[in-house]
Amino acid sequence: MKKEKNMTSKKIIIGLSISLALLIIIAGILFIGILKDVFGNNRAEEVEIVDTIDTYEYKLTENNTDYFESLYYELKDELALEVRNDDKYAELVTKLFIADFYDLNSKLNKNDIGGVQFIYDKYQSTFIKSANDINGIYYYVDNNIYGEREQELPIVKDVSVEETLKINYTYGDINDSNAYQIKVYITYEEDLGYPKNATVTLVHNNDKIEIVKVN
């Protein structure tokens, strides 16, 4: 009887130990998953900066597309000229912004907003909030920090300028009689229903030309 009791006790202890071990493993897996969700969705992973245009604080990163990169170096060449062409500068800023903002496939998560560096400096935080709130196109972008995303997202193939107008723009503390209104057409690698037309308004801000409105 004693032996049977001892055997039964040992079986119970072994069973409890196995159950406890399984619970610890499951809890660990769940904890890792929670960490991925929390930290993956609330930050954009540090990415390598490939090149900078120091005077203007523009950056090219390893996550930017080949198309964006080609536009970036075109802009860098233009800004290196002794006398820049502001019309061309404004058009390149517009194309770079559109190429980055609407290319959701290259983004790490919903907080990795494209094109922010081309937005009027005082509007940048508001722009970020509107881009990833429930009505923004970034709101439903799945986390891809770990390269596991299966979501189908737009890839911008080309941005063509259809019209460039000089306008007088006044709003708040901005008053620019040589502002720009530029209409563009967006071509994607695959049509997923994202905007194909946009109108961008740009103003002079010290030495830079920055975006104040996108329709």
Disulfide bonds with the S-S distance in Angstrom:
none
